[in-house]
Amino acid sequence: MTQTPWTDTLPPAIDDIEALAIVACDALPPEFAAVARGVHLRVEDFAPDDLLAEIGLEDPFELSGLYIGVPMPEKSVMDQVTAPDTIWLFRRPILDEWAGRGGVTLGDLVSHVFVHELAHHFGWSDEEIAAIAPWTDWTEDAAED
């Protein structure tokens, strides 16, 4: 079999990561998928510098995903919405983690990061997510948010 030279192969693009997150959303149980579709999804190569500074990180590779918004249990009909609830996925840290993990598909990793951030939208803490996450062991080095 002839292998394609590495120089002819492109890494997954931002659109590819977004497509994998959409697949993960569509695979959720219907009641969760409906809510997830109401959260804005934003995929960038890295978190913007001002966002990293705001959360106290210097290395952009330390953050693979982030939820910014008001968790559902804290929402009120009296609140004035100033920005949409947003799940951010950061392509380069995700690809870096994927390359370092081995044995984990990119789709599984993107799904894990997406669902982790969606869980914050539902108001779950990192501890609650870890209690139910089936692959916490392989993601313990992943960026915390």
C-alpha positions in Angstrom: 0.0 0.0 0.0 1.3 3.5 -0.9 1.2 6.0 2.0 0.5 9.6 1.4 3.5 11.8 2.2 3.0 13.9 5.3 3.5 17.0 3.3 0.3 16.3 1.3 -1.8 15.8 4.5 -3.4 18.7 6.3 -4.4 18.6 10.0 -8.0 18.8 10.9 -9.2 22.4 10.3 -11.5 24.5 12.5 -14.5 23.4 10.4 -13.5 19.8 11.0 -13.5 20.3 14.8 -16.8 22.0 14.6 -18.3 19.2 12.5 -17.1 16.7 15.2 -18.8 18.7 17.9 -22.0 18.8 15.9 -21.8 15.0 15.6 -21.3 14.8 19.4 -24.4 17.1 19.9 -26.5 15.0 17.6 -25.5 11.9 19.5 -26.8 13.2 22.8 -30.2 12.1 24.1 -32.9 14.2 22.5 -33.6 16.3 25.6 -29.9 17.2 26.0 -29.4 17.7 22.3 -32.2 20.2 22.1 -30.7 22.3 24.8 -27.2 22.0 23.4 -28.4 23.3 20.0 -29.4 26.5 21.8 -25.8 27.1 23.0 -23.6 29.0 20.6 -20.6 26.9 19.5 -17.3 28.7 18.7 -14.2 27.0 17.5 -10.9 28.9 17.3 -7.2 27.8 17.1 -6.5 29.2 20.6 -8.3 31.1 23.3 -7.8 34.8 22.8 -5.1 36.4 25.0 -7.6 38.5 26.9 -9.7 35.4 27.7 -6.6 33.5 28.9 -5.6 36.5 31.1 -9.1 36.7 32.5 -9.0 33.1 33.7 -5.4 33.2 34.8 -3.7 31.1 32.2 -0.5 32.0 30.3 -0.1 28.9 28.1 -2.8 28.7 25.4 -2.2 24.9 25.1 -3.6 24.5 28.7 -7.2 25.2 27.6 -9.0 22.9 25.1 -12.5 24.1 25.9 -14.5 26.7 27.9 -18.1 27.5 28.7 -19.0 31.1 29.0 -22.5 32.0 30.1 -25.0 31.7 32.8 -25.6 28.0 33.9 -29.2 27.0 33.5 -29.9 26.7 37.3 -28.8 30.3 37.8 -30.9 31.8 34.9 -33.9 33.9 35.7 -36.6 35.4 33.4 -35.7 38.7 35.0 -32.1 38.5 33.6 -31.1 40.8 30.8 -29.2 38.7 28.3 -25.9 40.5 27.3 -24.3 37.7 25.4 -25.2 34.2 24.2 -24.2 31.2 26.2 -21.1 29.9 24.3 -19.1 26.7 24.2 -15.6 27.4 23.0 -13.4 24.7 21.6 -9.8 25.3 20.9 -8.4 23.4 18.0 -4.7 23.5 18.6 -4.8 22.3 22.2 -7.3 19.6 21.3 -5.0 18.4 18.5 -2.0 18.6 20.8 -3.7 16.5 23.4 -5.0 14.0 20.8 -1.5 13.5 19.4 -0.1 12.9 22.9 -2.9 10.5 24.0 -2.7 7.8 21.5 -5.5 5.3 21.3 -8.2 8.0 21.5 -10.0 9.1 18.4 -10.2 12.8 17.6 -14.0 12.4 17.5 -14.0 11.0 21.0 -11.8 13.7 22.4 -13.8 16.5 20.8 -17.0 14.9 22.0 -15.6 14.7 25.6 -14.5 18.4 25.6 -17.8 19.5 24.1 -19.9 17.5 26.6 -17.8 18.6 29.5 -18.4 22.3 28.6 -22.1 21.5 28.0 -22.3 20.0 31.4 -21.2 23.4 32.8 -24.1 25.0 30.9 -26.4 22.5 32.9 -24.8 23.8 36.1 -22.6 20.8 36.9 -19.4 21.3 38.7 -16.1 19.7 37.5 -16.5 17.2 40.4 -20.0 16.2 39.3 -18.8 15.8 35.7 -15.9 13.6 36.8 -18.3 11.5 38.9 -20.3 10.5 35.8 -17.7 10.9 33.0 -16.8 7.5 31.6 -13.3 8.4 30.6 -12.1 10.8 33.3 -8.9 8.7 33.7 -7.6 9.5 30.2 -8.5 13.1 30.4 -7.1 13.9 33.9 -4.3 16.0 32.2 -6.8 17.9 30.1 -7.3 21.6 30.6 -9.6 22.5 33.4 -12.0 25.3 33.0 
